[in-house]
Structures are given as structure tokens and as C-alpha cells.
């Protein structure tokens, strides 16, 4: 089952090039978690970093709104997971302070550079440290796709920053066992 968010790029999931897979990271409370820790609830998975000046906070706020729309349409409750691509700066306590700004259903994950490399490789996420300003300062350049995982943590689809929130929420609600947006609208009349 695929949800038609947008045309998938050439690197989309295929038997030869799957998207997703297991991971072991640390949550914002310092607890070791795996991908299986989130089974039972569909997930919106996003990669970024807490020192991001605008893209990451904008995207996380957008994901919270999409999750709220999915629930309003009768879809399943979603867990939003924010995985750091900057483990040198994004400690569990920094992740906790950051994700708390977006609500209780947002989880922050970090880990060692090797753990981050493993999970980003599995989701085909680009990231790179980019020096700027004074010596030692840097930003992180990274891809901004959101990955939708089903209740068992399997990749379903992904969408980009320009995908319409209402359309994405409607597709998720309909595709993951919720009611269709049309049926929900009919009930509201």
C-alpha cells in the first residue's frame, strides 16, 4: 500500500534499494530505544538538528499540525520522531528542551556518530557539516523529507516540504486505517 504524496524520486524503495530499517538510538530522556520501541503507532520520522535556525522548527511545527489533522479525520494517532544529524551538539538534554517546544507527541532521538550514520543510511538521508562564521562554527546541511512508517515501523512513503498539509493528512488518515476524508466530511454535515 502506498500513499500518493508526490512522485517518488529515483532512490525510492525497491527490493534492491529499500528505505528504512532497524536502529538503536537514545531518546531525549537518555533512554536507549530501538525502532521497535515505537511499534504500535504510525510514525512521522524527520531528520534535522536543534541549532537549525528556521527549516527544522518550521517542519516540526508542520508535522504536529499534520498529526492533528489526521486525528481530526478519524485516522490513527501519530508519533512524530525527530532524529538529530548533529550528535556532537544534540545531547539528550538538548533534544528534550527542543522537542518539548512542539508538544508531548514529539520524540527527540540522538546517538553516536556511527548510530546516526546507520539510521541516515537506511533512510537515504543526506547530511553534512558546513563550516560558517568563526573557526569551529558550523551548520548542518540535510535533506528534509518526512518518512511515514506504519504501526510496525515499516516504511510506507515519504513527502517533502512543499506537500500540502491537508492532502498529506487526508492520505495518511485514509491509508493507515482511518476513515476517508470524504466519509469524515459527510459525518460532519
N, C-alpha and C positions, 0 to 999 in steps of 0.2 A: 504494500500500500504506500503510495507516495502522495504527498500534498503538493499541489501546483503553486508554489510561492513565486517562482521565477524560473527562467530557463537555467538549467544546471550547467556550470562550466565543464570544460573537458575533463577536469580531475574529479568529477562526481563519482559516487560509489559504484563500484563494479566488482565482480569477483577478483579481478586482478589488482584492483586499487580500492580496497574497502575504506570507509570512513568510520572512525570510532574504534572503541575497544577498551579494555580494562586499564585502570590507572590506580595508583596509590599516591595520595597527597595528604596535606594537613589542612584542617579547616580553621576557621577564624577563632576557634576556642583552643587550638593547639592539639586537637584530637586527630589521630591518623584515620583517614577514611579511604575507601575504595569506591570504584564506580558502583559496586553492589550496595553500598550504604544508602544510595538514593533510589533503589528499585522500589516499585510500588506506586510511584508518582511520575508522570511525564516531566521532562526537564527541558528548560531553555538554557543552553550552555553557551557562554560568551567568554572570550579571552581578551584581557587588557591589563592595565596597571593602575595603581591608585594615584600616582603622580600625574596622570593624564589630565591636561587642563580642560578639555571640552568633549572630545569624542566619547570616551568611556562613560562619564557620568550621564551624558545625553542618551547614550544607547541603553544604559541600565535603567534609567527612568522610563524609557520607551518599553523595555521588556516587562517592567512592572505593570504598565498600562495594558499591554497585550495580555498578560496573565489575568488581569482583572476583567478584560473584555471576554476572554474565553469562559470564565466562570459565569459572567452575566448571560452568555449564550447557552448555558447549560453544559458546558464542557468540563473536563476534569480539572481539579486544582493542579497548577504547575509549580514546580520548584525552579527558581532561577539560580544558576550557578555561575559565579564569576571566577575564572581561573587566571591567576597572575602570570604574566610573561616576564615579570621583573622580580624574581625571587630574592635578589640581593637586597632590595629595599622593602619588599612587601612581606613583612613578618606576619604571623597570625594576629598579633595585637593591632597592627596597622590595618590589616584586612577587616578585623572586627569593627573598628571605628568607621571604616569606609562603607562597608555593606550595610551597617546599621542605618545609614542615611536613606536607604532605599526600602526599608521595611523588613519584617520578620521572615518573609519567604525568599530572601536573597542570601545565599551562602557564598562565602569567600574561601577560595582554596589557593594554597601556595605549596611550595615544596623545595626540594633541592634543584639546582640547575638540571641535573640528569632526569629527575622526575618530570620537570616541566618540559624538557626536550622530548621525553617519551610521549606524553599526552598531546603535545602540539604536533608531533609527527603523526600520531594516529588520527588526528582530525585535520591534517594538512594545513595547519595554521602557520602562517609566516610571521616571524617577529625578528627584530634586530635592534641592537643598541645603537643609538645615533648620538654622537657627541654634539654638544652645543654649549655656548656660554663659556664660563671659566673652565680651566682644566679639571677634569674629573666629573663635570656635569654631563648628564645625558638624558635623552628621552628614549622611548621605545616606539619604533615603527612596527605596526602589526596589522594583520588582516582583521576585518570587522564583521565577519559572518556570525550569525547565530545558528546554532545547531539544535534541532528538535530531536529529543530522544524519547522513546516510548517508555512504558512502565517498567520494562526490563532493561532499560539502558541502551537499547539498540537504536542506532541512527535511523531516523525517519526521513529527514530533509533538512535543508538549511535555507536561510534567506539573508538578504543584505540590508543595508541601512535605508535604502530607498523603497523597500517593500511597504505597501500601505498597511498600517496597523489594523484597520478594521478587516481588511481582506485576510491578513495573516491569522487574526484571531478567529474569524469565521471558518477558515480552512482547518485550523487546529481543532476547534470545537467539533466540527463535523467529522474530521478524520480520525480523531482519537476516542471515538465512542460517545461523544456528546450528541446533542440533537443538532440538526441542521439549522443554520441561521434563519432560513425561511420558516421552518416549523416553530422556532422560538418567537419570531415576529408575529406569526399567526396567533400564538397563545397570548401575546401581549395585547391584542385587539379586543 
